[in-house]
């Protein structure tokens, strides 16, 4: 740990320091954004899987009905 980070500063690539509060705020914003994105992605996956299962169940039910009818 260098002296600047002990003083509550973080050095950016351009050499300028940014306060730890600013860094924490940026981190919170990034985590919040990623969380929102992940929720959307997982929601899409869930909907897609649900549609696939529904189609398979309908197909299975139709096949069983046909088998029971002797078709």
HTML snippet that shows the backbone in 3Dmol.js (N, CA, C, O; Angstrom):
<script src="https://3Dmol.org/build/3Dmol-min.js"></script>
<div id="view" style="width:600px;height:400px;position:relative"></div>
<script>
const pdb = `
ATOM      1  N   UNK A   1       0.855  -1.182   0.000  1.00  0.00           N
ATOM      2  CA  UNK A   1       0.000   0.000   0.000  1.00  0.00           C
ATOM      3  C   UNK A   1       0.897   1.240   0.000  1.00  0.00           C
ATOM      4  O   UNK A   1       1.781   1.382   0.845  1.00  0.00           O
ATOM      5  N   UNK A   2       0.655   2.124  -0.953  1.00  0.00           N
ATOM      6  CA  UNK A   2       1.507   3.315  -1.000  1.00  0.00           C
ATOM      7  C   UNK A   2       0.944   4.441  -0.131  1.00  0.00           C
ATOM      8  O   UNK A   2      -0.149   4.337   0.425  1.00  0.00           O
ATOM      9  N   UNK A   3       1.711   5.501  -0.033  1.00  0.00           N
ATOM     10  CA  UNK A   3       1.356   6.600   0.856  1.00  0.00           C
ATOM     11  C   UNK A   3       0.031   7.253   0.447  1.00  0.00           C
ATOM     12  O   UNK A   3      -0.788   7.582   1.304  1.00  0.00           O
ATOM     13  N   UNK A   4      -0.180   7.441  -0.862  1.00  0.00           N
ATOM     14  CA  UNK A   4      -1.404   8.103  -1.320  1.00  0.00           C
ATOM     15  C   UNK A   4      -2.651   7.310  -0.935  1.00  0.00           C
ATOM     16  O   UNK A   4      -3.652   7.895  -0.521  1.00  0.00           O
ATOM     17  N   UNK A   5      -2.599   5.976  -1.068  1.00  0.00           N
ATOM     18  CA  UNK A   5      -3.782   5.189  -0.729  1.00  0.00           C
ATOM     19  C   UNK A   5      -4.035   5.220   0.780  1.00  0.00           C
ATOM     20  O   UNK A   5      -5.183   5.145   1.218  1.00  0.00           O
ATOM     21  N   UNK A   6      -2.981   5.329   1.565  1.00  0.00           N
ATOM     22  CA  UNK A   6      -3.167   5.455   3.018  1.00  0.00           C
ATOM     23  C   UNK A   6      -3.797   6.792   3.373  1.00  0.00           C
ATOM     24  O   UNK A   6      -4.459   6.923   4.402  1.00  0.00           O
ATOM     25  N   UNK A   7      -3.588   7.780   2.519  1.00  0.00           N
ATOM     26  CA  UNK A   7      -4.149   9.107   2.756  1.00  0.00           C
ATOM     27  C   UNK A   7      -5.575   9.226   2.187  1.00  0.00           C
ATOM     28  O   UNK A   7      -6.161  10.308   2.218  1.00  0.00           O
ATOM     29  N   UNK A   8      -6.127   8.135   1.677  1.00  0.00           N
ATOM     30  CA  UNK A   8      -7.490   8.166   1.135  1.00  0.00           C
ATOM     31  C   UNK A   8      -7.536   8.591  -0.309  1.00  0.00           C
ATOM     32  O   UNK A   8      -8.580   9.037  -0.785  1.00  0.00           O
ATOM     33  N   UNK A   9      -6.442   8.466  -1.014  1.00  0.00           N
ATOM     34  CA  UNK A   9      -6.404   8.824  -2.431  1.00  0.00           C
ATOM     35  C   UNK A   9      -6.033   7.598  -3.247  1.00  0.00           C
ATOM     36  O   UNK A   9      -5.314   6.715  -2.781  1.00  0.00           O
ATOM     37  N   UNK A  10      -6.531   7.561  -4.458  1.00  0.00           N
ATOM     38  CA  UNK A  10      -6.173   6.475  -5.365  1.00  0.00           C
ATOM     39  C   UNK A  10      -5.604   7.118  -6.620  1.00  0.00           C
ATOM     40  O   UNK A  10      -6.180   8.066  -7.154  1.00  0.00           O
ATOM     41  N   UNK A  11      -4.486   6.607  -7.086  1.00  0.00           N
ATOM     42  CA  UNK A  11      -3.855   7.176  -8.271  1.00  0.00           C
ATOM     43  C   UNK A  11      -4.450   6.546  -9.512  1.00  0.00           C
ATOM     44  O   UNK A  11      -4.542   5.323  -9.618  1.00  0.00           O
ATOM     45  N   UNK A  12      -4.856   7.393 -10.455  1.00  0.00           N
ATOM     46  CA  UNK A  12      -5.375   6.896 -11.726  1.00  0.00           C
ATOM     47  C   UNK A  12      -4.231   6.715 -12.703  1.00  0.00           C
ATOM     48  O   UNK A  12      -3.089   7.067 -12.407  1.00  0.00           O
ATOM     49  N   UNK A  13      -4.539   6.165 -13.868  1.00  0.00           N
ATOM     50  CA  UNK A  13      -3.498   5.903 -14.860  1.00  0.00           C
ATOM     51  C   UNK A  13      -2.781   7.182 -15.297  1.00  0.00           C
ATOM     52  O   UNK A  13      -1.588   7.161 -15.598  1.00  0.00           O
ATOM     53  N   UNK A  14      -3.517   8.290 -15.327  1.00  0.00           N
ATOM     54  CA  UNK A  14      -2.883   9.541 -15.767  1.00  0.00           C
ATOM     55  C   UNK A  14      -2.067  10.200 -14.659  1.00  0.00           C
ATOM     56  O   UNK A  14      -1.541  11.298 -14.842  1.00  0.00           O
ATOM     57  N   UNK A  15      -1.959   9.535 -13.512  1.00  0.00           N
ATOM     58  CA  UNK A  15      -1.120  10.053 -12.435  1.00  0.00           C
ATOM     59  C   UNK A  15      -1.848  10.960 -11.468  1.00  0.00           C
ATOM     60  O   UNK A  15      -1.326  11.276 -10.399  1.00  0.00           O
ATOM     61  N   UNK A  16      -3.055  11.385 -11.832  1.00  0.00           N
ATOM     62  CA  UNK A  16      -3.815  12.256 -10.926  1.00  0.00           C
ATOM     63  C   UNK A  16      -4.513  11.400  -9.876  1.00  0.00           C
ATOM     64  O   UNK A  16      -4.933  10.275 -10.149  1.00  0.00           O
ATOM     65  N   UNK A  17      -4.626  11.947  -8.680  1.00  0.00           N
ATOM     66  CA  UNK A  17      -5.252  11.209  -7.587  1.00  0.00           C
ATOM     67  C   UNK A  17      -6.757  11.454  -7.577  1.00  0.00           C
ATOM     68  O   UNK A  17      -7.237  12.522  -7.959  1.00  0.00           O
ATOM     69  N   UNK A  18      -7.480  10.444  -7.133  1.00  0.00           N
ATOM     70  CA  UNK A  18      -8.929  10.580  -6.977  1.00  0.00           C
ATOM     71  C   UNK A  18      -9.242  10.162  -5.546  1.00  0.00           C
ATOM     72  O   UNK A  18      -8.652   9.216  -5.025  1.00  0.00           O
ATOM     73  N   UNK A  19     -10.166  10.864  -4.919  1.00  0.00           N
ATOM     74  CA  UNK A  19     -10.475  10.533  -3.526  1.00  0.00           C
ATOM     75  C   UNK A  19     -11.110   9.155  -3.434  1.00  0.00           C
ATOM     76  O   UNK A  19     -11.722   8.671  -4.386  1.00  0.00           O
ATOM     77  N   UNK A  20     -10.958   8.542  -2.288  1.00  0.00           N
ATOM     78  CA  UNK A  20     -11.523   7.221  -2.056  1.00  0.00           C
ATOM     79  C   UNK A  20     -13.045   7.273  -2.126  1.00  0.00           C
ATOM     80  O   UNK A  20     -13.680   6.315  -2.567  1.00  0.00           O
ATOM     81  N   UNK A  21     -13.635   8.392  -1.692  1.00  0.00           N
ATOM     82  CA  UNK A  21     -15.099   8.548  -1.764  1.00  0.00           C
ATOM     83  C   UNK A  21     -15.558   8.503  -3.220  1.00  0.00           C
ATOM     84  O   UNK A  21     -16.550   7.854  -3.548  1.00  0.00           O
ATOM     85  N   UNK A  22     -14.829   9.195  -4.079  1.00  0.00           N
ATOM     86  CA  UNK A  22     -15.174   9.211  -5.499  1.00  0.00           C
ATOM     87  C   UNK A  22     -15.026   7.816  -6.090  1.00  0.00           C
ATOM     88  O   UNK A  22     -15.861   7.377  -6.880  1.00  0.00           O
ATOM     89  N   UNK A  23     -13.969   7.127  -5.707  1.00  0.00           N
ATOM     90  CA  UNK A  23     -13.737   5.757  -6.185  1.00  0.00           C
ATOM     91  C   UNK A  23     -14.853   4.838  -5.712  1.00  0.00           C
ATOM     92  O   UNK A  23     -15.360   4.024  -6.484  1.00  0.00           O
ATOM     93  N   UNK A  24     -15.238   4.964  -4.448  1.00  0.00           N
ATOM     94  CA  UNK A  24     -16.313   4.131  -3.906  1.00  0.00           C
ATOM     95  C   UNK A  24     -17.630   4.394  -4.621  1.00  0.00           C
ATOM     96  O   UNK A  24     -18.384   3.462  -4.900  1.00  0.00           O
ATOM     97  N   UNK A  25     -17.911   5.670  -4.919  1.00  0.00           N
ATOM     98  CA  UNK A  25     -19.150   6.026  -5.614  1.00  0.00           C
ATOM     99  C   UNK A  25     -19.157   5.409  -7.005  1.00  0.00           C
ATOM    100  O   UNK A  25     -20.161   4.844  -7.440  1.00  0.00           O
ATOM    101  N   UNK A  26     -18.024   5.525  -7.700  1.00  0.00           N
ATOM    102  CA  UNK A  26     -17.906   4.931  -9.041  1.00  0.00           C
ATOM    103  C   UNK A  26     -18.112   3.415  -8.971  1.00  0.00           C
ATOM    104  O   UNK A  26     -18.802   2.832  -9.809  1.00  0.00           O
ATOM    105  N   UNK A  27     -17.506   2.788  -7.963  1.00  0.00           N
ATOM    106  CA  UNK A  27     -17.645   1.337  -7.801  1.00  0.00           C
ATOM    107  C   UNK A  27     -19.098   0.969  -7.562  1.00  0.00           C
ATOM    108  O   UNK A  27     -19.598   0.007  -8.145  1.00  0.00           O
ATOM    109  N   UNK A  28     -19.780   1.724  -6.712  1.00  0.00           N
ATOM    110  CA  UNK A  28     -21.192   1.453  -6.425  1.00  0.00           C
ATOM    111  C   UNK A  28     -22.037   1.607  -7.685  1.00  0.00           C
ATOM    112  O   UNK A  28     -22.934   0.801  -7.934  1.00  0.00           O
ATOM    113  N   UNK A  29     -21.755   2.639  -8.480  1.00  0.00           N
ATOM    114  CA  UNK A  29     -22.488   2.852  -9.725  1.00  0.00           C
ATOM    115  C   UNK A  29     -22.258   1.680 -10.689  1.00  0.00           C
ATOM    116  O   UNK A  29     -23.191   1.200 -11.333  1.00  0.00           O
ATOM    117  N   UNK A  30     -21.005   1.231 -10.775  1.00  0.00           N
ATOM    118  CA  UNK A  30     -20.668   0.122 -11.673  1.00  0.00           C
ATOM    119  C   UNK A  30     -21.358  -1.159 -11.229  1.00  0.00           C
ATOM    120  O   UNK A  30     -21.924  -1.880 -12.051  1.00  0.00           O
ATOM    121  N   UNK A  31     -21.313  -1.443  -9.933  1.00  0.00           N
ATOM    122  CA  UNK A  31     -21.946  -2.653  -9.406  1.00  0.00           C
ATOM    123  C   UNK A  31     -23.453  -2.601  -9.643  1.00  0.00           C
ATOM    124  O   UNK A  31     -24.066  -3.602 -10.016  1.00  0.00           O
ATOM    125  N   UNK A  32     -24.038  -1.440  -9.425  1.00  0.00           N
ATOM    126  CA  UNK A  32     -25.475  -1.282  -9.639  1.00  0.00           C
ATOM    127  C   UNK A  32     -25.829  -1.525 -11.105  1.00  0.00           C
ATOM    128  O   UNK A  32     -26.814  -2.197 -11.411  1.00  0.00           O
ATOM    129  N   UNK A  33     -25.025  -0.977 -12.001  1.00  0.00           N
ATOM    130  CA  UNK A  33     -25.259  -1.149 -13.441  1.00  0.00           C
ATOM    131  C   UNK A  33     -25.123  -2.624 -13.833  1.00  0.00           C
ATOM    132  O   UNK A  33     -25.958  -3.160 -14.561  1.00  0.00           O
ATOM    133  N   UNK A  34     -24.065  -3.268 -13.346  1.00  0.00           N
ATOM    134  CA  UNK A  34     -23.856  -4.683 -13.663  1.00  0.00           C
ATOM    135  C   UNK A  34     -24.984  -5.539 -13.104  1.00  0.00           C
ATOM    136  O   UNK A  34     -25.414  -6.501 -13.741  1.00  0.00           O
ATOM    137  N   UNK A  35     -25.458  -5.192 -11.926  1.00  0.00           N
ATOM    138  CA  UNK A  35     -26.557  -5.926 -11.308  1.00  0.00           C
ATOM    139  C   UNK A  35     -27.820  -5.816 -12.166  1.00  0.00           C
ATOM    140  O   UNK A  35     -28.527  -6.800 -12.379  1.00  0.00           O
ATOM    141  N   UNK A  36     -28.087  -4.608 -12.652  1.00  0.00           N
ATOM    142  CA  UNK A  36     -29.248  -4.389 -13.521  1.00  0.00           C
ATOM    143  C   UNK A  36     -29.118  -5.197 -14.803  1.00  0.00           C
ATOM    144  O   UNK A  36     -30.077  -5.826 -15.249  1.00  0.00           O
ATOM    145  N   UNK A  37     -27.919  -5.176 -15.396  1.00  0.00           N
ATOM    146  CA  UNK A  37     -27.680  -5.931 -16.633  1.00  0.00           C
ATOM    147  C   UNK A  37     -27.861  -7.432 -16.409  1.00  0.00           C
ATOM    148  O   UNK A  37     -28.489  -8.118 -17.216  1.00  0.00           O
ATOM    149  N   UNK A  38     -27.305  -7.930 -15.312  1.00  0.00           N
ATOM    150  CA  UNK A  38     -27.398  -9.356 -15.023  1.00  0.00           C
ATOM    151  C   UNK A  38     -28.860  -9.760 -14.794  1.00  0.00           C
ATOM    152  O   UNK A  38     -29.283 -10.834 -15.222  1.00  0.00           O
ATOM    153  N   UNK A  39     -29.619  -8.907 -14.126  1.00  0.00           N
ATOM    154  CA  UNK A  39     -31.034  -9.210 -13.905  1.00  0.00           C
ATOM    155  C   UNK A  39     -31.764  -9.322 -15.238  1.00  0.00           C
ATOM    156  O   UNK A  39     -32.581 -10.221 -15.439  1.00  0.00           O
ATOM    157  N   UNK A  40     -31.458  -8.397 -16.145  1.00  0.00           N
ATOM    158  CA  UNK A  40     -32.098  -8.419 -17.458  1.00  0.00           C
ATOM    159  C   UNK A  40     -31.718  -9.678 -18.229  1.00  0.00           C
ATOM    160  O   UNK A  40     -32.573 -10.319 -18.841  1.00  0.00           O
ATOM    161  N   UNK A  41     -30.440 -10.027 -18.198  1.00  0.00           N
ATOM    162  CA  UNK A  41     -29.967 -11.223 -18.910  1.00  0.00           C
ATOM    163  C   UNK A  41     -30.606 -12.477 -18.332  1.00  0.00           C
ATOM    164  O   UNK A  41     -31.098 -13.326 -19.076  1.00  0.00           O
ATOM    165  N   UNK A  42     -30.599 -12.597 -17.017  1.00  0.00           N
ATOM    166  CA  UNK A  42     -31.201 -13.770 -16.381  1.00  0.00           C
ATOM    167  C   UNK A  42     -32.701 -13.842 -16.662  1.00  0.00           C
ATOM    168  O   UNK A  42     -33.254 -14.925 -16.849  1.00  0.00           O
ATOM    169  N   UNK A  43     -33.346 -12.690 -16.690  1.00  0.00           N
ATOM    170  CA  UNK A  43     -34.773 -12.646 -17.031  1.00  0.00           C
ATOM    171  C   UNK A  43     -35.028 -13.165 -18.437  1.00  0.00           C
ATOM    172  O   UNK A  43     -35.965 -13.931 -18.663  1.00  0.00           O
ATOM    173  N   UNK A  44     -34.186 -12.743 -19.389  1.00  0.00           N
ATOM    174  CA  UNK A  44     -34.324 -13.212 -20.772  1.00  0.00           C
ATOM    175  C   UNK A  44     -34.097 -14.716 -20.866  1.00  0.00           C
ATOM    176  O   UNK A  44     -34.824 -15.415 -21.571  1.00  0.00           O
ATOM    177  N   UNK A  45     -33.087 -15.213 -20.152  1.00  0.00           N
ATOM    178  CA  UNK A  45     -32.806 -16.652 -20.158  1.00  0.00           C
ATOM    179  C   UNK A  45     -33.992 -17.418 -19.584  1.00  0.00           C
ATOM    180  O   UNK A  45     -34.407 -18.438 -20.134  1.00  0.00           O
ATOM    181  N   UNK A  46     -34.533 -16.920 -18.480  1.00  0.00           N
ATOM    182  CA  UNK A  46     -35.664 -17.584 -17.843  1.00  0.00           C
ATOM    183  C   UNK A  46     -36.860 -17.656 -18.795  1.00  0.00           C
ATOM    184  O   UNK A  46     -37.491 -18.704 -18.934  1.00  0.00           O
ATOM    185  N   UNK A  47     -37.164 -16.532 -19.448  1.00  0.00           N
ATOM    186  CA  UNK A  47     -38.300 -16.491 -20.373  1.00  0.00           C
ATOM    187  C   UNK A  47     -38.070 -17.462 -21.531  1.00  0.00           C
ATOM    188  O   UNK A  47     -38.985 -18.178 -21.937  1.00  0.00           O
ATOM    189  N   UNK A  48     -36.853 -17.482 -22.056  1.00  0.00           N
ATOM    190  CA  UNK A  48     -36.529 -18.376 -23.168  1.00  0.00           C
ATOM    191  C   UNK A  48     -36.689 -19.839 -22.756  1.00  0.00           C
ATOM    192  O   UNK A  48     -37.282 -20.638 -23.480  1.00  0.00           O
ATOM    193  N   UNK A  49     -36.149 -20.178 -21.575  1.00  0.00           N
ATOM    194  CA  UNK A  49     -36.261 -21.551 -21.079  1.00  0.00           C
ATOM    195  C   UNK A  49     -37.725 -21.927 -20.848  1.00  0.00           C
ATOM    196  O   UNK A  49     -38.139 -23.049 -21.141  1.00  0.00           O
ATOM    197  N   UNK A  50     -38.497 -20.984 -20.324  1.00  0.00           N
ATOM    198  CA  UNK A  50     -39.915 -21.232 -20.077  1.00  0.00           C
ATOM    199  C   UNK A  50     -40.636 -21.532 -21.385  1.00  0.00           C
ATOM    200  O   UNK A  50     -41.450 -22.453 -21.453  1.00  0.00           O
ATOM    201  N   UNK A  51     -40.333 -20.747 -22.433  1.00  0.00           N
ATOM    202  CA  UNK A  51     -40.964 -20.970 -23.741  1.00  0.00           C
ATOM    203  C   UNK A  51     -40.600 -22.338 -24.304  1.00  0.00           C
ATOM    204  O   UNK A  51     -41.457 -23.043 -24.837  1.00  0.00           O
ATOM    205  N   UNK A  52     -39.318 -22.715 -24.183  1.00  0.00           N
ATOM    206  CA  UNK A  52     -38.878 -24.023 -24.677  1.00  0.00           C
ATOM    207  C   UNK A  52     -39.604 -25.139 -23.929  1.00  0.00           C
ATOM    208  O   UNK A  52     -40.092 -26.088 -24.542  1.00  0.00           O
ATOM    209  N   UNK A  53     -39.672 -25.023 -22.607  1.00  0.00           N
ATOM    210  CA  UNK A  53     -40.346 -26.058 -21.810  1.00  0.00           C
ATOM    211  C   UNK A  53     -41.824 -26.143 -22.164  1.00  0.00           C
ATOM    212  O   UNK A  53     -42.377 -27.238 -22.265  1.00  0.00           O
ATOM    213  N   UNK A  54     -42.460 -25.003 -22.352  1.00  0.00           N
ATOM    214  CA  UNK A  54     -43.882 -24.989 -22.695  1.00  0.00           C
ATOM    215  C   UNK A  54     -44.112 -25.684 -24.042  1.00  0.00           C
ATOM    216  O   UNK A  54     -45.048 -26.468 -24.197  1.00  0.00           O
ATOM    217  N   UNK A  55     -43.238 -25.382 -25.014  1.00  0.00           N
ATOM    218  CA  UNK A  55     -43.356 -26.027 -26.325  1.00  0.00           C
ATOM    219  C   UNK A  55     -43.164 -27.538 -26.213  1.00  0.00           C
ATOM    220  O   UNK A  55     -43.910 -28.315 -26.808  1.00  0.00           O
ATOM    221  N   UNK A  56     -42.150 -27.943 -25.439  1.00  0.00           N
ATOM    222  CA  UNK A  56     -41.911 -29.381 -25.256  1.00  0.00           C
ATOM    223  C   UNK A  56     -43.076 -30.049 -24.553  1.00  0.00           C
ATOM    224  O   UNK A  56     -43.475 -31.152 -24.925  1.00  0.00           O
ATOM    225  N   UNK A  57     -43.633 -29.387 -23.530  1.00  0.00           N
ATOM    226  CA  UNK A  57     -44.768 -29.950 -22.798  1.00  0.00           C
ATOM    227  C   UNK A  57     -45.990 -30.084 -23.699  1.00  0.00           C
ATOM    228  O   UNK A  57     -46.717 -31.075 -23.625  1.00  0.00           O
ATOM    229  N   UNK A  58     -46.212 -29.085 -24.548  1.00  0.00           N
ATOM    230  CA  UNK A  58     -47.342 -29.154 -25.462  1.00  0.00           C
ATOM    231  C   UNK A  58     -47.149 -30.297 -26.460  1.00  0.00           C
ATOM    232  O   UNK A  58     -48.082 -31.037 -26.771  1.00  0.00           O
ATOM    233  N   UNK A  59     -45.925 -30.421 -26.948  1.00  0.00           N
ATOM    234  CA  UNK A  59     -45.620 -31.501 -27.891  1.00  0.00           C
ATOM    235  C   UNK A  59     -45.796 -32.868 -27.207  1.00  0.00           C
ATOM    236  O   UNK A  59     -46.365 -33.793 -27.788  1.00  0.00           O
ATOM    237  N   UNK A  60     -45.302 -32.979 -25.977  1.00  0.00           N
ATOM    238  CA  UNK A  60     -45.415 -34.224 -25.225  1.00  0.00           C
ATOM    239  C   UNK A  60     -46.886 -34.570 -24.985  1.00  0.00           C
ATOM    240  O   UNK A  60     -47.298 -35.718 -25.150  1.00  0.00           O
ATOM    241  N   UNK A  61     -47.672 -33.561 -24.592  1.00  0.00           N
ATOM    242  CA  UNK A  61     -49.102 -33.787 -24.321  1.00  0.00           C
ATOM    243  C   UNK A  61     -49.821 -34.229 -25.591  1.00  0.00           C
ATOM    244  O   UNK A  61     -50.671 -35.119 -25.544  1.00  0.00           O
ATOM    245  N   UNK A  62     -49.493 -33.626 -26.703  1.00  0.00           N
ATOM    246  CA  UNK A  62     -50.108 -34.008 -27.976  1.00  0.00           C
ATOM    247  C   UNK A  62     -49.739 -35.438 -28.348  1.00  0.00           C
ATOM    248  O   UNK A  62     -50.590 -36.206 -28.797  1.00  0.00           O
ATOM    249  N   UNK A  63     -48.469 -35.798 -28.163  1.00  0.00           N
ATOM    250  CA  UNK A  63     -48.030 -37.171 -28.451  1.00  0.00           C
ATOM    251  C   UNK A  63     -48.739 -38.182 -27.560  1.00  0.00           C
ATOM    252  O   UNK A  63     -49.162 -39.239 -28.028  1.00  0.00           O
ATOM    253  N   UNK A  64     -48.868 -37.859 -26.284  1.00  0.00           N
ATOM    254  CA  UNK A  64     -49.532 -38.782 -25.352  1.00  0.00           C
ATOM    255  C   UNK A  64     -51.008 -38.930 -25.718  1.00  0.00           C
ATOM    256  O   UNK A  64     -51.553 -40.033 -25.677  1.00  0.00           O
ATOM    257  N   UNK A  65     -51.645 -37.832 -26.070  1.00  0.00           N
ATOM    258  CA  UNK A  65     -53.055 -37.884 -26.444  1.00  0.00           C
ATOM    259  C   UNK A  65     -53.245 -38.767 -27.677  1.00  0.00           C
ATOM    260  O   UNK A  65     -54.179 -39.566 -27.749  1.00  0.00           O
ATOM    261  N   UNK A  66     -52.339 -38.606 -28.647  1.00  0.00           N
ATOM    262  CA  UNK A  66     -52.406 -39.412 -29.859  1.00  0.00           C
ATOM    263  C   UNK A  66     -52.157 -40.893 -29.562  1.00  0.00           C
ATOM    264  O   UNK A  66     -52.803 -41.765 -30.143  1.00  0.00           O
ATOM    265  N   UNK A  67     -51.219 -41.168 -28.657  1.00  0.00           N
ATOM    266  CA  UNK A  67     -50.941 -42.566 -28.284  1.00  0.00           C
ATOM    267  C   UNK A  67     -52.154 -43.183 -27.605  1.00  0.00           C
ATOM    268  O   UNK A  67     -52.503 -44.331 -27.878  1.00  0.00           O
ATOM    269  N   UNK A  68     -52.800 -42.424 -26.716  1.00  0.00           N
ATOM    270  CA  UNK A  68     -53.969 -42.933 -26.004  1.00  0.00           C
ATOM    271  C   UNK A  68     -55.143 -43.176 -26.958  1.00  0.00           C
ATOM    272  O   UNK A  68     -55.947 -44.085 -26.755  1.00  0.00           O
ATOM    273  N   UNK A  69     -55.223 -42.344 -28.000  1.00  0.00           N
ATOM    274  CA  UNK A  69     -56.281 -42.518 -28.998  1.00  0.00           C
ATOM    275  C   UNK A  69     -55.951 -43.663 -29.955  1.00  0.00           C
ATOM    276  O   UNK A  69     -56.823 -44.151 -30.674  1.00  0.00           O
ATOM    277  N   UNK A  70     -54.689 -44.084 -29.959  1.00  0.00           N
ATOM    278  CA  UNK A  70     -54.275 -45.160 -30.836  1.00  0.00           C
ATOM    279  C   UNK A  70     -53.922 -44.706 -32.237  1.00  0.00           C
ATOM    280  O   UNK A  70     -53.930 -45.490 -33.185  1.00  0.00           O
ATOM    281  N   UNK A  71     -53.609 -43.417 -32.350  1.00  0.00           N
ATOM    282  CA  UNK A  71     -53.240 -42.873 -33.671  1.00  0.00           C
ATOM    283  C   UNK A  71     -51.779 -43.166 -33.956  1.00  0.00           C
ATOM    284  O   UNK A  71     -51.270 -42.793 -35.013  1.00  0.00           O
TER     285      UNK A  71
END
`;
const viewer = $3Dmol.createViewer("view");
viewer.addModel(pdb, "pdb");
viewer.setStyle({}, {cartoon: {color: "spectrum"}});
viewer.zoomTo();
viewer.render();
</script>
